[in-house]
């Protein structure tokens, strides 16, 4: 764990076990308790034998059968295409989005979540070049993962153990189901033109009370930050449920987050822009240069940085 002090630019090389040492009375650590589900499926077109990969990204409506998804190869899956999976599961492509995502409606089964659990594969990051295994269903989860709905783990939370959680002065669990909004790369020439995909969130009454009472809010991961700052735009954090497409980049005014624990992110990602907004672009670049020199590991299963 690299520790970056925003006020001085000082860097410290530590380990995650030291995290509670940087907290004090009145601090509230906020974590995202979303749970990754087996969102990757394989199908055939009803009109031919081509193998189609389907990555579910989020439910689109109150109808549990209607989903947004990425498909590959996309050129073979137009509106009106019928896909056949297994166990009688079928889907029809209803529409196409701006960046190639599809809207589809499942049919043929009563318990869709149960079928997805049997047929689906864990959506491991693309740089992990191996098939998913049964153990990934637990290993690619945080220790506080409870609310099913994400297609990627909130990776800053992967560093926590029950022993570390027991040492925290205060803990609040909120939910943001990780979808395309979290990891979609920039598609526009300028930052201001980029539009985030919407992601579902919830802050319960108990968590909201703890956050409002905190001396300092320590957000674990960029998904926690986006949820807190979305709700905080309209005043003190209250219990709420909805969707957010908040895009945080340099110049953003943080109203809730006082410290941030985050992994090291890809260039040109909205995640790196959020971190740069919080700590300052030059400080973040210097911290990343230090991390490279010191041999820190990057990305989802890598090391982390605590920004104070």
HELIX and SHEET records of a PDB file:
HELIX    1   1 UNK A   16  UNK A   22  5                                   7    
HELIX    2   2 UNK A   74  UNK A   76  5                                   3    
HELIX    3   3 UNK A  112  UNK A  119  1                                   8    
HELIX    4   4 UNK A  136  UNK A  139  1                                   4    
HELIX    5   5 UNK A  155  UNK A  159  5                                   5    
HELIX    6   6 UNK A  162  UNK A  165  1                                   4    
HELIX    7   7 UNK A  180  UNK A  183  1                                   4    
HELIX    8   8 UNK A  191  UNK A  193  5                                   3    
HELIX    9   9 UNK A  205  UNK A  213  1                                   9    
HELIX   10  10 UNK A  222  UNK A  232  1                                  11    
HELIX   11  11 UNK A  270  UNK A  279  1                                  10    
HELIX   12  12 UNK A  281  UNK A  294  1                                  14    
SHEET    1   A 9 UNK A  11  UNK A  13  0                                        
SHEET    2   A 9 UNK A   2  UNK A   4 -1                                        
SHEET    3   A 9 UNK A 304  UNK A 307  1                                        
SHEET    4   A 9 UNK A 257  UNK A 263 -1                                        
SHEET    5   A 9 UNK A 216  UNK A 220  1                                        
SHEET    6   A 9 UNK A  27  UNK A  32  1                                        
SHEET    7   A 9 UNK A 171  UNK A 176  1                                        
SHEET    8   A 9 UNK A 199  UNK A 203 -1                                        
SHEET    9   A 9 UNK A 240  UNK A 244 -1                                        
SHEET    1   B 2 UNK A  34  UNK A  36  0                                        
SHEET    2   B 2 UNK A 147  UNK A 150  1                                        
SHEET    1   C 7 UNK A  40  UNK A  45  0                                        
SHEET    2   C 7 UNK A  51  UNK A  59 -1                                        
SHEET    3   C 7 UNK A  66  UNK A  72 -1                                        
SHEET    4   C 7 UNK A 102  UNK A 107 -1                                        
SHEET    5   C 7 UNK A  90  UNK A  96 -1                                        
SHEET    6   C 7 UNK A  82  UNK A  84 -1                                        
SHEET    7   C 7 UNK A  40  UNK A  45 -1                                        
END                                                                             
